[in-house]
Amino acid sequence: MLNLFTLVLQITVILAVCRLVGSLFRRIHQPRVVGEMFAGILLGPSLLGWIAPHFSAYLFPSSSLGPLNALSQVGVVIFMFLVGLGINPKELKHQSHAAVLVSHVSITAPFVLASLLALYLYPRLSNDSVSFTNFALFMGAAMSITAFPVLARILTERDMTHTRLGTIAIACAAVDDVTGWCILAYIVVLIRAAHESTSIWVTIGGILLFSAIMIYGVRFLLRGYEHTFQKHGEISENGMAFLILLALISALCTEKLGIHLLFGSFLMGAIMPKEPKFVRYILDRFETITITLLLPLFFAFTGLRTNIGLMKGPAMWFYAALIILAATVGKLGGSTIAGWLSGMQARDAAGLGTLMNTRGLMELVILNIGLDVKVISPALFSMMVLMALVTTFMTTPVLEMICPEQALPSVPKNVSVSKVALQEIA
């Protein structure tokens, strides 16, 4: 039964802690979202539940986690719509050979390393309830992702959005996210189909039909929003309400088809008109409540599911170190080498690799899906969350050492990817 006092108390504490820790991280030149990720872990059993178990049990009783999770999931659904809104496929076509090569390598290298690591981790951190194929595919997808919004925020804060390095990094991150989510969708379909009576081919056919309707039908209808905005300079409240309705219906369709709510909202954002002023207007209407209120609830819920205490003994910490090493070598190392081979200077190639190694919130979203469908265990979930925190935290200081702002070459603005869409999300 919903205890409204407990829920409001939870929201109050979560917001206060996230804003405080986020502000502290800003002082050390980290994006606020990195601090909020850490704040979520601090509120869970890894710290609060360890040093004050009675207060933790009072604040987060197990019976109250359902409503908290529901609110956090609504926030993530809207957030994924905003992420899709910020990706402009047309602009990705104008990127250089370097972006094409790096985007492929930055997916393939960590995916291969993660799959090889899965051979070692599967008998130690999984069981027969999960097939090795699904386990390896999930590990590969999780390590291949790049935090598109966090990366955009880092580039904006360092005034790098109009540099060649910045435009290539944004293009590669966008490709990585889309590819990673496609792989994850395939994994979720396989896992859910194994427990459903519906044939997997019926499920795949339904997904393809839904995608075709969205891309070739709904996308053209959405142009009316852009025309209205160009004519009146705003969208009516009814129009905004209908837009939210479309995003939610799209999310419900993908959930019903056997993928996940988040894929539908992401696709809805991806097919939206991409005129920069229109995108900025939509973001201004959505992001305050989503970024300030709802996403911190998701960080806290993730923190409640993360228990560093499960990593008992040297062996478990060794596994965690291997995961961090494989993720970093595959993403940072692979992207750096690919950038260098494509003709970039060594310093810029290393900066690109560092940026691509950012995982952040997108990684947490994927890991929560993996835990929900039981493809990873709570212990492995905690290790992967730790990997996401480490790789995201290291981006800014390493980038500061490799690529001082004043030494970055600029490129014409008409070549760059429009990042006005996501510069405040992280």
Number of C-alpha atoms within 10 A of each C-alpha: 7 11 10 11 8 16 16 12 12 19 17 12 13 23 19 14 20 29 18 16 20 21 18 15 19 15 10 10 14 21 22 21 28 23 22 29 27 20 24 25 26 21 26 23 21 20 17 17 18 15 11 11 13 12 12 18 13 10 16 21 11 9 10 17 15 13 15 20 16 13 15 22 20 17 23 24 22 24 23 24 27 27 23 23 25 29 29 23 15 10 15 21 11 14 19 15 13 20 26 19 16 31 26 17 24 31 28 20 23 28 27 20 21 26 22 15 18 23 13 11 18 17 11 12 15 19 14 8 8 16 13 18 12 18 22 22 20 27 28 27 28 28 32 31 31 32 24 30 28 26 27 27 22 23 23 18 14 14 14 20 27 22 20 21 26 29 27 25 30 30 26 29 31 25 23 26 22 18 18 23 20 13 16 25 18 16 22 20 18 17 19 17 19 12 8 10 8 12 11 17 10 12 19 18 13 17 19 12 11 17 18 13 12 19 15 11 12 16 18 13 11 15 15 12 19 19 13 15 16 14 10 9 12 16 19 12 9 9 13 16 11 12 17 17 12 16 23 20 16 23 25 19 20 22 15 14 19 23 26 19 24 29 23 27 30 25 23 29 23 24 22 27 19 22 13 14 15 22 20 18 15 17 21 13 12 16 19 13 12 21 19 15 19 23 27 26 27 28 26 30 24 25 25 21 21 26 22 21 13 14 18 10 9 9 11 17 14 12 19 21 15 17 24 21 15 23 29 22 18 26 31 26 24 24 34 28 19 24 31 19 15 17 11 18 12 15 16 22 27 25 27 30 29 27 35 34 32 31 29 27 27 22 24 23 18 20 23 18 17 21 15 11 13 15 27 25 16 18 21 23 22 25 25 24 26 20 25 27 23 18 23 28 20 15 22 22 13 14 20 13 9 17 18 11 13 9 8 17 12 15 15 9 13 10 16 23 25 22 23 16 28 25 21 18 21 19
